[in-house]
Amino acid sequence: ITFIFVGIAIVCDEYFQPSLEAISEALNLSADVAGATFLAAGSSAPELFTSLSDAFSACPASMGIGTIVGSAMFNILVIVALSCAVAGQSGASLLIDWRPVARD
């Protein structure tokens, strides 16, 4: 398992991040826009390919839908909970706008 994580780290550092920077520079995008679009799309690429492989396989198992729903639940629940926990430990008040919470 350690080799897998090291391999992923090398691929991301050597190929993924520089390619996203080159695309962003070619399109004259600011760092905020590039982060919100290309990094979000890049981080969701495994879910997309899992769904596509399931949709076009000989015997679809509806694995793609479960993958997307499970990932969305993880993003909504775990990431928000960890953000709140870190903000709570620092003693700072955390103001959360209701619109993104209601949207998600």
C-alpha positions as CSV (number, residue, x, y, z in Angstrom):
1,I,0.0,0.0,0.0
2,T,2.9,2.3,0.7
3,F,4.1,1.9,-2.9
4,I,0.7,2.9,-4.2
5,F,0.7,6.1,-2.2
6,V,4.3,6.9,-3.2
7,G,3.4,6.3,-6.9
8,I,0.4,8.5,-6.7
9,A,2.4,11.3,-5.1
10,I,5.1,11.1,-7.8
11,V,2.5,11.1,-10.6
12,C,0.7,14.1,-9.1
13,D,3.8,16.1,-8.4
14,E,5.6,15.4,-11.6
15,Y,2.8,15.3,-14.2
16,F,-0.7,16.3,-12.9
17,Q,0.1,19.6,-11.2
18,P,2.5,20.9,-13.9
19,S,0.0,20.0,-16.6
20,L,-2.8,21.9,-14.9
21,E,-0.5,24.9,-14.5
22,A,0.4,24.8,-18.2
23,I,-3.3,24.7,-19.2
24,S,-4.2,27.5,-16.8
25,E,-1.4,29.7,-18.2
26,A,-2.3,29.0,-21.8
27,L,-5.9,30.0,-21.0
28,N,-4.8,33.1,-19.0
29,L,-6.8,31.9,-15.9
30,S,-6.3,33.3,-12.5
31,A,-5.2,31.0,-9.7
32,D,-8.7,31.1,-8.2
33,V,-10.4,30.1,-11.4
34,A,-7.9,27.4,-12.2
35,G,-8.2,25.9,-8.7
36,A,-12.0,26.0,-8.8
37,T,-12.3,24.4,-12.3
38,F,-9.3,22.3,-13.3
39,L,-8.3,21.0,-9.8
40,A,-11.9,20.1,-9.0
41,A,-12.3,18.3,-12.3
42,G,-9.0,16.6,-11.9
43,S,-9.9,15.4,-8.4
44,S,-13.2,14.0,-9.7
45,A,-11.7,12.3,-12.7
46,P,-11.5,8.8,-11.0
47,E,-15.2,9.0,-10.2
48,L,-16.0,10.0,-13.8
49,F,-13.9,7.1,-15.3
50,T,-15.4,4.6,-12.8
51,S,-18.9,5.7,-13.9
52,L,-18.1,5.6,-17.6
53,S,-16.5,2.1,-17.3
54,D,-19.6,0.8,-15.5
55,A,-22.0,2.4,-18.0
56,F,-20.2,0.9,-21.0
57,S,-19.3,-2.5,-19.6
58,A,-20.8,-5.7,-20.8
59,C,-22.7,-6.3,-17.5
60,P,-23.3,-3.0,-15.8
61,A,-23.5,-3.3,-12.0
62,S,-24.6,0.3,-11.2
63,M,-21.3,0.8,-9.5
64,G,-20.9,4.3,-10.9
65,I,-24.0,5.7,-9.2
66,G,-22.8,4.4,-5.8
67,T,-19.4,5.8,-6.4
68,I,-20.6,9.3,-7.1
69,V,-23.2,9.3,-4.3
70,G,-20.6,8.0,-1.8
71,S,-18.0,10.5,-2.8
72,A,-20.5,13.4,-2.5
73,M,-21.5,12.2,0.9
74,F,-17.9,12.1,2.0
75,N,-17.2,15.5,0.6
76,I,-20.2,17.0,2.3
77,L,-20.0,15.3,5.7
78,V,-16.3,14.7,6.4
79,I,-14.7,17.8,4.8
80,V,-17.2,20.2,6.4
81,A,-16.9,18.4,9.8
82,L,-13.1,18.6,9.7
83,S,-13.2,22.2,8.8
84,C,-15.5,23.0,11.7
85,A,-13.3,20.9,14.1
86,V,-10.2,22.7,13.1
87,A,-11.9,26.1,13.4
88,G,-13.3,25.1,16.8
89,Q,-9.9,24.2,18.1
90,S,-8.3,27.5,17.1
91,G,-10.9,29.4,19.1
92,A,-12.0,31.4,16.1
93,S,-15.6,31.9,15.2
94,L,-16.7,30.3,12.0
95,L,-19.4,32.1,10.0
96,I,-21.1,29.8,7.5
97,D,-23.3,31.2,4.8
98,W,-26.6,29.3,4.5
99,R,-26.7,29.3,0.6
100,P,-23.9,26.8,-0.1
101,V,-25.2,24.5,2.7
102,A,-28.7,24.6,1.2
103,R,-27.4,24.2,-2.3
104,D,-25.3,21.1,-1.4
